[in-house]
Amino acid sequence: MSRAAQGRLGPTRAEVLHHLRETGDGESAATVAAALGLHANTTRFHLDALTEQGLVLRETEQRTSPGRPRVLYRARDGHRPDRYQDLAAAMVRHFAGPMDARATLARQAGRAWGDELRAESVREDPAQPAIERVLACMAGLGYDPSLEGDSLMVLRPCPFAEVAGEDPEVVCQLHLGLIRGLLGTDQPLRVREIRPWVTETRCEVDLYLDAVVPGQVDPGDTAPGGDAAHA
């Protein structure tokens, strides 16, 4: 597996990893599948891939009673997406030029990444709603995302706070582009803006509905002021 492939997680795989991180205990593939509503074979495929990527540990159940011991999967303790941390830090350090130009480059990089993840997700589960795809991806990055009503996505806490503190515009614009790419333009949900650090542990993403026009560019990519991440 290439280094680039190791650094990416599709939405379903991110959801499996997030579940293991939340439980903290070793679980069988069947238990994970039941908790997430996935097919057992699909779950086992993602667990084996996460194990190969070094994100999950596979171990044999220790038991004293008769019966065949189960294979259990456990998220590596304290593991977070270090490659992404390194990427964000490199972007902050090396994006040169005026702030507007740097924010645009970050947003474009995030959009390209989101487009790629969306394509993987659609191949994996064509029926998955766009917003669920976004929530699963953000969970895979270490957030605990949630929806408040129909037009507000809350991200907490920021797992990249140290990097974002150096240059919040670049890191937050990267996330803005990522979310837009994950949503795509073939459905009406759009992102108006991202508001970092509304509180010490809370960032907000404003969503809105727009008409779907085949081949349309996301209005937020070109509309004046629509790209701002307000610090």
N, C-alpha and C positions, 0 to 999 in steps of 0.2 A: 504493500500500500504506500502511495506517495505521501510526502510530508504535507502537501496541500490537502489531500483527501483526509488525512488524520486531523487537520485543523477544522473540518466542517462537520456539522451535525444537522441532519434533516430534522423537521419538526417532530416526527414520531420518535426518532431516536433520542432527541432532546427531552421529550416527555418521559421516556423510560428512565433516562439518567436522572432527571429531576425527581421522579418518584423514589428511586433508590436513595438519593441524597436526603430526601425528606424522611423516609422511614429509618434510615441508618442501620437497619438490620439486614442480614442475609436473607434473601427470598428466592424461592424457586421461580422458574419461568412461568409456571401455571399460576402462581400467586400474583405475579406482576401482571400477567395477561388479564386475570379476573379484575384486578384493581383498576386497570385502565380501559377495560372493555375491548381488548385486542385479541386476535386469534393467537393461539399458543405458538404455532410455528412462526408467525410474524414476530412475536415477542422474543422467541429464542434466537431468531436471526439477528435482531438488533442487539440483544445482550451479548451474543458472541462477537459482533462487530465492536461493541464498546469495550469488551475484554481485550480484543486485539489492539485497540487504540490506547490501552493502558488506563482507561477511565474507570473500569470496573474490574473487581477481583472475582474470580471463580473459585469456589471451594467446595469440598465434599462435606456433607452434613455429618457431624459427630453424634452418634446415637448408640444407646445401650440396649434398646429393645430390638426384637427381630424385625427383619425387613430390609429392603434395599435402601441405602442412604441416598438422599436427594442431592442434586447439584444445586448449590445456592450461589446467588450473585449479590455482590455488595459494592457500593460506590467507594472509591478510594477516599480515605479520610482526608478532609481538608483540601481535596483537589478542586481547583477552579480552572477556568479556561486560560491557562498561563500564556498560551500562544497568542490569544486575542489580546491579553494585557500587553504583551510585547509589541504586537502590531499597533495598538492604540498609542503606546508610548513612542514608537518610532514615528508615527504620523505627527504627533505633537512636536517632536524634536525637529523633524526634517521638512515639514511643509513650509516652504518659504514664501515670502511675498506678503501683500496686504491681507488683513483679516478676511475680507470678503472673498478673496481668491482662495485662501486656505479653507474656508468654510465650504466653498463650492466644490473643491477637490475632495474633501472629506465626504460630503453628501453624495457625490458621484461614485466614490468608491463603495460607500454603503449601499447605494442603489444597485450597483452591479452585483454585489454579494447577495443582496436580497432577491434579485432576479434569479440568480443561480439556485438559491435555496428554494424559491417558489417552484421552479421547474422540477426539482427533485421531489418536492412534496406532492405536486400534482401527479407525477408518475406513480408515487407511492399510494396516494389516497385522493383520487380525483374529486370525491364528494366532500372533502373536509372544508368547512367554511373558512373564509380568508382570515377572519379574526382569530379563530382557534389556531390557525397556522402561526400567526404572529405571537400569540400568547405562549405557545409551545416553544418557539424559537427563543424568545426572551427569557423563558424559564431555563432553557439550556445554557444561556449565557450567565446564569447566576442570579437573575432577578426573581422576585416573587410577584409576577404581574397579576393584575385584576382589572375588572371593568366596573365602573360606577355609572349606572345608567347606560344610555346608548351612544354617548359621545365623549366619554372620558376613559382613557386607559391609564392606570396608575402603575408606576414601576417603583418598587422599593425592595431592599435598599439598593444603592448603586454599588455594584461590585467593582467598579472602575473609578471610585471616588478619588483615589490617589492620583491616577493619571489625569482624570477630568479636572482636578484642582489646578494642574499646570496650565491647562488651556481648555476650558469647558466648551468653547465654540466648536473646536475641531472634533472632540469626542462626541458631543451631543449631535452635531450635524451628521456624523457617521451613523449614529443610531437612527436619525431621522430618515436618511437615505435607505438604510436597511429595512425599516418598517414599510416605507413606500414600495420598495422592491418586493417585499413579502406579500403585500396586498395586491399589487398588480393593478392594471387598468381595465380588466374585464369584469369588474364588479363595482358597485357604486361607492364603497367605503373609501374615504380619502383621509389624509392627515393634514391638518391645518398648521399645526406647530407643535414643538416639544418645549416644555418649560422645566428646566432642570432645577432641582433643589427648592421646590416650593416649601418644603420643610427640610430638616437635616437628613431625613431618610425617605423623602418622597419626591419623585419626578412625575410630571403629568404630560400626556400626549392627547391633544385635542383632535377629535375625529368628526367628520361630517359626511353627509350623503350627497352625491352628485350624480347627474345623469351619465349613463354609460354610452360612450360614442366609440364605435370600432376604430382602432388605430389612434385613439386620442392620447396625447401626452398628459401625464398627471399635471393638473393645473398648478399644484404646489411647486413643481419644478421650474416654472417660468413666471408665476404671478409675482409682481412686486411685493416685497414684504412677506410673502408666503413661506419663505425659507428660514426665517429667523428663529433661532433658539434663544429665547430671552433669558439671560443670566439673572 
